[in-house]
Amino acid sequence: MNLEVLKLNFDAVEERIAEFIRGIVDEAGADGVVVGLSGGVDSSTVATLAASALGAENVLGLIMPSSTTKQEDIDDALLVARTLGIEVEHVDIQPLEDAFAKVCPRYDPGNLVATGNLKPRFRMTTLYYYANLLNRIVAGTGNKSEILVGYFTKYGDGGVDMLPIGDLYKTQVRWLAEKIGVPRKIVWKTPTAGLWAGQTDEGEIGVTYDVLDLTLYGLIELKYTPEKVSKEMGIPPETVMKVMEMVSKSEHKRKPIPKPELQLLH
């Protein structure tokens, strides 16, 4: 079994996502969406879909670089905005992190995870400021692969109003992106959240997207046992178990905030 099992009717997918975006915006009584443009395939795809569904004039792209953002990513984000004809604004979040470092007694730049997660949380705050200011909603850019294994920051890039590509695996996002005209250089470049210098998504996850997507598809969509996923898809058993562990450990990120049930305690 190979990646061909992930093929979808992408004409229907595009239409369904457009209907979804319009429905969420209408339901909220909003005037459009704001989306963070990272220069990557996910945000480029969401911006393209939103512009098609709502009209370019109703989509605002925010480019929010930090000291670890590559110029190539900024350039690619600008390319997408120009191609779509959407409004774009720059908000440099590095001064926010610098200010936090000065006021937080425990700030530790050596803790890459804690410090790196500040960036998406500052971006979330910025996106919601613009959304409140302009009566818009925040279009998230997370895909199904990353959501399932918890590769997102809680109350960072996970803090959004909707997830237009949230039911598409990374491989499927790339295929859809090609179909709707996202530049190929963006579709196929190495994904990175830019959380620290040299960081890549696959390096941090520890599994390539091709393998991750097949594993998740077997476990989630086909409901195969780990043993069958390994056998049918040619994936080492230890990799399947690693993916299962990531799904399990990140469950708290996908669930509503837990609270005790108390109203029956009369």
C-alpha positions, -999 to 999 in steps of 0.1 A, spaced: 0 0 0 14 34 -9 4 71 -8 -21 66 -36 -46 54 -10 -47 91 2 -61 103 -31 -94 122 -29 -117 140 -53 -100 173 -49 -126 192 -70 -152 181 -44 -127 189 -15 -121 224 -28 -159 230 -31 -166 216 4 -140 237 20 -153 268 3 -188 261 16 -173 254 50 -155 287 52 -184 308 40 -207 290 65 -184 297 94 -180 333 85 -217 339 79 -226 321 112 -203 344 131 -216 375 114 -180 383 105 -167 405 77 -140 380 66 -109 362 80 -74 369 91 -48 342 84 -11 340 95 11 337 64 42 317 72 53 311 36 46 274 40 22 252 21 -5 250 48 -10 287 53 -7 294 16 -34 268 9 -57 282 35 -52 318 22 -59 306 -13 -91 288 -4 -103 317 18 -97 342 -10 -116 320 -35 -145 314 -10 -149 350 3 -132 372 -22 -96 386 -18 -109 418 -3 -122 398 27 -89 381 36 -61 397 55 -28 380 57 -5 387 86 33 380 83 47 377 118 84 371 117 108 366 146 146 364 147 145 328 136 123 334 105 141 329 73 139 357 46 129 330 21 97 323 41 88 360 43 94 363 6 72 333 -1 44 347 21 45 380 2 45 360 -31 13 343 -20 -4 376 -9 5 393 -42 -6 364 -63 -40 363 -45 -44 401 -43 -51 400 -6 -42 427 19 -11 419 40 5 434 70 38 428 88 40 425 126 74 417 140 69 396 171 106 395 182 102 426 204 74 408 222 97 379 230 125 403 240 101 422 263 89 389 279 126 378 284 131 410 304 101 407 327 100 369 332 123 358 361 125 323 347 130 330 311 154 303 298 165 307 261 182 273 264 148 256 268 139 254 231 104 240 236 92 265 262 108 295 244 99 283 209 63 280 219 62 317 228 63 325 191 30 309 181 13 322 212 24 358 204 11 352 168 -22 339 181 -26 371 202 -18 392 172 -42 374 149 -70 378 175 -62 415 179 -67 420 142 -98 398 142 -114 418 170 -104 451 154 -118 442 120 -148 420 129 -132 390 113 -124 354 125 -91 336 126 -86 309 99 -63 282 113 -38 265 91 -34 231 109 -36 199 89 -48 165 101 -14 149 104 -1 175 128 -34 178 148 -34 140 154 1 138 167 -1 170 186 24 189 165 10 223 173 12 247 202 -18 247 226 -32 282 226 -7 291 199 -13 279 164 -40 257 179 -59 288 190 -82 295 160 -118 298 150 -118 272 122 -95 247 105 -103 246 68 -77 219 61 -80 202 94 -93 170 79 -66 167 53 -33 148 58 -1 168 49 2 148 17 -33 157 7 -27 193 15 2 193 -9 -19 177 -37 -47 202 -31 -22 231 -30 -9 221 -64 -44 219 -78 -54 254 -66 -23 270 -79 0 275 -48 35 279 -62 54 246 -64 84 260 -46 61 265 -16 43 232 -20 74 211 -19 98 230 3 110 216 37 83 224 62 94 244 93 77 263 120 108 284 125 106 279 163 144 279 165 174 280 142 176 249 120 143 235 132 122 214 107 88 199 112 99 163 102 130 166 123 110 175 154 83 150 148 109 123 141 90 107 112 87 119 75 53 131 64 50 103 39 54 76 66 34 96 92 4 100 68 3 63 58 6 52 94 -22 76 106 -44 67 76 -41 30 85 -47 35 122 -74 62 120 -93 58 87 -89 21 81 -88 12 118 -61 -13 112 -42 -29 141 -6 -17 146 6 -50 133 -16 -48 101 -4 -12 95 32 -24 97 26 -54 74 3 -37 48 22 -5 45 57 -17 50 63 5 80 86 -7 109 66 -17 139 86 7 162 76 36 139 39 26 141 42 25 179 60 58 180 31 74 161 5 58 183 23 71 213 23 107 199 -14 104 192 -21 92 228 1 117 246 -13 147 227 -50 138 233 -53 166 258 -46 191 231 -77 180 211 -102 177 240 -123 204 256 -108 217 288 -116 192 315 -137 201 346 -152 180 374 -189 172 372 -204 188 403 -241 197 397 -254 163 408 -237 166 442 -267 178 462 
